[in-house]
Amino acid sequence: MPLCASLFQEKIPDVKDQLTKLCEKVKEVKDSESLAEQIDTDLKQLCADLSSSWKQFLKFCVKNRLEAFVEGEHQKIKERIFGESFFSTEHPQKAALTYPENFAQNRLKICQELQKSNIMSNPKHALECPDMDRIMSSSPVIFEDRYVDPVTEGNIW
């Protein structure tokens, strides 16, 4: 925060000095109509300076951390969603030679069920960031087939 504070302090005008100058201007005004106009003008200037200072504060102190937090949360959500559409099945090694037709049919059924399910349609969080959100129609469904030796007592380890 020290770097942030120094950047912030360098940019803002001295408020005490500014108020002193505005008070001097008000003292110089002779009639009440001009006084009201001068006070209105001075208040508008102070509000503009305060708004500018607040924007600088947000720019230097909050924005980068907030963006990093949101990006991190989005990454976690993407990983969770990716994991929800990743399927792994184990088959006997002999099946690798023939690739039975029911493997493909099972995958088609899983894809159809996923398209009907809430996984692909419901938002996963309250924050919406269209630039970072995934496009549902192009989300992959990944299948991994593992062909393993049958486990017997002699080859466990």
Stockholm file with secondary structure:
# STOCKHOLM 1.0

chainA/1-157         MPLCASLFQEKIPDVKDQLTKLCEKVKEVKDSESLAEQIDTDLKQLCADLSSSWKQFLKFCVKNRLEAFVEGEHQKIKERIFGESFFSTEHPQKAALTYPENFAQNRLKICQELQKSNIMSNPKHALECPDMDRIMSSSPVIFEDRYVDPVTEGNIW
#=GR chainA/1-157 SS CHHHHHHHHHHSCCHHHHHHHHHHHHHHCCSHHHHHHHHHHHHHHHHHHHHHHHHHHIIIIIHHHHHHHHHHHHHHHHHHHHHHTEEEEEEETTHHHHCCHHHHHHHHHHHHHHHHSSTTTSCSSSCCCTTTSCCGGGCCCEEEEEEECCCCGGGCC
#=GC SS_cons         CHHHHHHHHHHSCCHHHHHHHHHHHHHHCCSHHHHHHHHHHHHHHHHHHHHHHHHHHIIIIIHHHHHHHHHHHHHHHHHHHHHHTEEEEEEETTHHHHCCHHHHHHHHHHHHHHHHSSTTTSCSSSCCCTTTSCCGGGCCCEEEEEEECCCCGGGCC
//
